[in-house]
Amino acid sequence: MRPLTLWGYEARRAGWAALLGPPIAIALGVAAALANPLPGDQTTARILLGALEMAVPLAAGVACASLVGRDPAVELQLTAATPYRVTLLRRLVVTLAWTALLAVLMAAGLIATGWWARWPANHGAVLGQLTWLAPTLALSGVGFATAAVFRSPAVAGALVTTVWAIQQFFGAAAQQHRPGRLLYLFATTRGAAPGDWTANRLTLLGVAALSTAIALAVLSRSERLIGEEDEG
């Protein structure tokens, strides 16, 4: 199979959640900014950056949570020359690459139009891309790992949305202690303690790396996957 054909196939197998989730999230964020009833460029800029930091990671996390368990006959996948975990890793890469492309395009638009700079805590045009990248990778890794462990996209998606909602509605409580501040998803638009932002972003990237490693380790156990498929 040619590379472009292969990646195109994996994009289709990733599902509609992976393809439509990120653009819908961005569109809703832009719509919310346009409908903002509060005056002031800073408020509008915060909503626009919030779409990148809040909506995009949630969409990507739910999409990555749906990648495991989509194949109706896993035992056939396990007989292929390519390990099943590599196939799922390709789908993860496709999902995240598509999300990143859209996020970069939106960020570039905000930078070019000056909206990026109108939010005081933007952290610059380059380093500031961690605004969306760190929480996106963290939630995606958690969703992917949870789906691998429980073999249930529903459970994984529910965990992703629960983590997102808890941090959304109980952000003040999460930031009262340093572990909570380091794991806070919305440190750019909802605030971070002085000097904590970089550590927070690096911690989220660490969560993403650890979660993905756990997922790949679990997916390498073919006997477990076959056993759970038979039980289903």
Disulfide bonds with the S-S distance in Angstrom:
none
